[in-house]
Amino acid sequence: MDRKRILWGLGLAPLVVLFILYAPVPVFKLVIVAVSALCLREFMTLALPVHPSSSPWLGVGLGVFLSGVLLFAREGSELWMGSLALILVVTFAYYLFSAHELSLVLSQIALTVFGCVYVACLFSYTGLIRGLEKGSFWVFFTAGTTFMADTGAYFVGHTLGRHKLAPRVSPGKTFEGLIGGVLASVLAAFIVRALFWREFSAGHCGLLAVLVGLVGPLGDLSESLIKRSVGVKDSGQMIPGHGGLLDRLDALLFTAPLVYYYAIFLDAR
C-alpha cells in the first residue's frame, strides 16, 4: 500500500475520532453538509458533459440544500419530499434559460439530480446516524466496519486473490478479498462494541457487520462504474495517496443508510 496513503490515514484517524466523540450533533451535521458539498463538486466535475452550460456549482448548491433539509428538518417532514421536487424544478429552469446544447440537456439535468441523490442524500445518513440514541457508537460502528472491510479486502485480495469479482469495473477486486473484507468488518464491529457499547447484542453486531462487509464493496464498485463510464481513474486529488474525497467515502454512501435503518429497526422492537 502507498506509504503516503498510510501516513495520511494515520494522521486523519485521531482527528476524526475526537470529532465524533466531542463535536455537538448540530456541528457534526454541518460538517457532513460541507463534506457532501466537496464530494458533489468532484462528482459533478467528472460526470457532467464538457460544455460551458454545464454547471457543477448548480449541483453543489442544490445538494447542500438537500443535505441541509434532510439533516435539520423535523424527521418525516414534508420538506424532505418537497426538497426533491424543488431540486428538479430548479434544474429544469436553469437549463431552460441558459445557453446550451440541446443534445446535452437531458444528461445534464439527469446527472445534476442524480448527483444530489447519490451523494448528498446518501451521505446525509451519516449525520442522521449521529443524531440517534447512542449516535457516537453507531458512527464508529459504521465507519469502523466500512473502512476495515476495505482494508481487509485490499490486503487479502492482493495476497490470496484469484477469482475476480467485477473485472470490467475493478480488476483488482476479488471474491477472496470480499471474504477478507467481511471478516475484517466483523472484527472491527466487535472492537467498537467492546469499546463503546458492550450491551449491544452480539448476534446483531455480527449480522450487521457481515451486511456492511457485503454492501460496502457495492458502493465502491458503483463509484468505479461511474468513473469507468467517463474514463477517469480518480474523482479528484484532495487526499494524497487516496485520490478524491468521494473515492474514500464511496462505500460509506451505501453502508450509512444500511446502519441507520438497522438501528431504527432495533429501536422499534
Rosetta blueprint (number, residue, H / E / L):
1 M L
2 D L
3 R H
4 K H
5 R H
6 I H
7 L H
8 W H
9 G H
10 L H
11 G H
12 L H
13 A H
14 P H
15 L H
16 V H
17 V H
18 L H
19 F H
20 I H
21 L H
22 Y H
23 A L
24 P L
25 V H
26 P H
27 V H
28 F H
29 K H
30 L H
31 V H
32 I H
33 V H
34 A H
35 V H
36 S H
37 A H
38 L H
39 C H
40 L H
41 R H
42 E H
43 F H
44 M H
45 T H
46 L H
47 A H
48 L L
49 P L
50 V L
51 H L
52 P L
53 S L
54 S L
55 S L
56 P H
57 W H
58 L H
59 G H
60 V H
61 G H
62 L H
63 G H
64 V H
65 F H
66 L H
67 S H
68 G H
69 V H
70 L H
71 L H
72 F H
73 A L
74 R L
75 E L
76 G L
77 S L
78 E L
79 L H
80 W H
81 M H
82 G H
83 S H
84 L H
85 A H
86 L H
87 I H
88 L H
89 V H
90 V H
91 T H
92 F H
93 A H
94 Y H
95 Y H
96 L H
97 F H
98 S L
99 A L
100 H L
101 E L
102 L H
103 S H
104 L H
105 V H
106 L H
107 S H
108 Q H
109 I H
110 A H
111 L H
112 T H
113 V H
114 F H
115 G H
116 C H
117 V H
118 Y H
119 V H
120 A H
121 C H
122 L H
123 F H
124 S H
125 Y H
126 T H
127 G H
128 L H
129 I H
130 R H
131 G L
132 L L
133 E L
134 K L
135 G H
136 S H
137 F H
138 W H
139 V H
140 F H
141 F H
142 T H
143 A H
144 G H
145 T H
146 T H
147 F H
148 M H
149 A H
150 D H
151 T H
152 G H
153 A H
154 Y H
155 F H
156 V H
157 G H
158 H H
159 T H
160 L H
161 G L
162 R L
163 H L
164 K E
165 L E
166 A E
167 P L
168 R L
169 V L
170 S E
171 P E
172 G E
173 K E
174 T E
175 F H
176 E H
177 G H
178 L H
179 I H
180 G H
181 G H
182 V H
183 L H
184 A H
185 S H
186 V H
187 L H
188 A H
189 A H
190 F H
191 I H
192 V H
193 R H
194 A H
195 L H
196 F H
197 W L
198 R L
199 E L
200 F L
201 S L
202 A H
203 G H
204 H H
205 C H
206 G H
207 L H
208 L H
209 A H
210 V H
211 L H
212 V H
213 G H
214 L H
215 V H
216 G H
217 P H
218 L H
219 G H
220 D H
221 L H
222 S H
223 E H
224 S H
225 L H
226 I H
227 K H
228 R H
229 S H
230 V H
231 G L
232 V L
233 K L
234 D L
235 S L
236 G L
237 Q L
238 M L
239 I E
240 P L
241 G L
242 H L
243 G E
244 G L
245 L H
246 L H
247 D H
248 R H
249 L H
250 D H
251 A H
252 L H
253 L H
254 F H
255 T H
256 A H
257 P H
258 L H
259 V H
260 Y H
261 Y H
262 Y H
263 A H
264 I H
265 F H
266 L H
267 D H
268 A H
269 R L
